Amino acid sequence: MPSGGPADDRLAVRTIQVIRGRIRLKRQSLYPGYFLISALLLYSALFILPSILGFGFSLTNWNSFSNKIRYIGFENFREIFSSSGRSFSFLVNTLKFALTTTVLKVLIGLLLALALNRDFRTKNILRTVFYLPVVLSPLVIGLVFTSIFHPVDGLLNAILNAVGLHGLTRQWLADVSTAMGAVMSVEVWRLSGYSMVIFLAGLQVIPGMYYEAADIDGANGLKKFVMITLPFLRPAFTVNVILNLIWGLKVFDIVFVLTRGGPGYATGVLNTAVFYEFSAGRYGFATALGVVIFLITTFVAFVTLRLLDRREIEIE
């Protein structure tokens, strides 16, 4: 029988439309991949490749005193973790700084958020005031607090003298016993407002019906805080703890501006050590310090996230 006719033409047209539709859908499904590939290439060029090269150089004696780069294995890392070396004290200072400032920033941020989550006339102004240090340059903050902590004409000692507490005056940034505490206090003042904002965001999504039900049951303020507020704020706690730990482990600017790691090595942290080792021409050792910072930050952030995430899942 002869083939052809309107029915066959319609079938052919329909087949072509289906094929074109499938090709179009395939192209659309691949379209986001273009962005993924470009982002992956950029990330590889700017992070993954330098990280691999950095780890490779950390296993060498690369320095400014020799034209030859020699493989020395893990000697740089042994020196860093040797308890008799100064790099180990920098590591201890970094961990102490990160843990202490994280606890204080989270606690103060929570208290500020609870206080400013109430409905009163000046709450927006006060929120702005407490958040303002976050947007200020650490360089400017360091210069201001250097003058405040000045042992002769500093504002802090002037206030202590004015109220009769002469025995409490110190050379705050030049005394080994007070330098690290002074630097920590500036860091806490600078970033507590950031934690406050995250906690405020968490507080404002808590449904009011839970507090109303608690009021009906006769629960007091402390019980409502423990049974309602804290469970709902655990995601905000996770964000604040991880961010503040990362910032604390990678601290450099505020320490360098205030004390440059002194007096002696009392406030020296890993990033100030990286700066001074690079300045001294010990590029391989400085790169090893950078690798240690990266590994510690990654490990601490991962473990903290897993622990806090597990607690959130248990609540749900």
Secondary structure, DSSP 8 states (H G I E B T S, - for coil): ----SHHHHHHHHHHHHHHHHHHHHHHHHHHHHHHHHHHHHHHIIIIIHHHHHHHHHTTB---TT-S---B-TTHHHHHHH-TTSHHHHHHHHHHHHHHHHHHHHHHHHHHHHHHHTS--TTHHHHHHHHHHHHHS-HHHHHHHHHHHT-TTT-HHHHHHHHTT-GGG---TTT-TTTHHHHHHHHHHHHHHHHHHHHHHHHHTTS-HHHHHHHHHTT--HHHHIIIIIHHHHHHHHHHHHHHHHHHHHT--HHHHHHTTT-STTTT--HHHHHHHHHHTT-HHHHHHHHHHHHHHHHHHHHHHHHHHHHHHHHH-
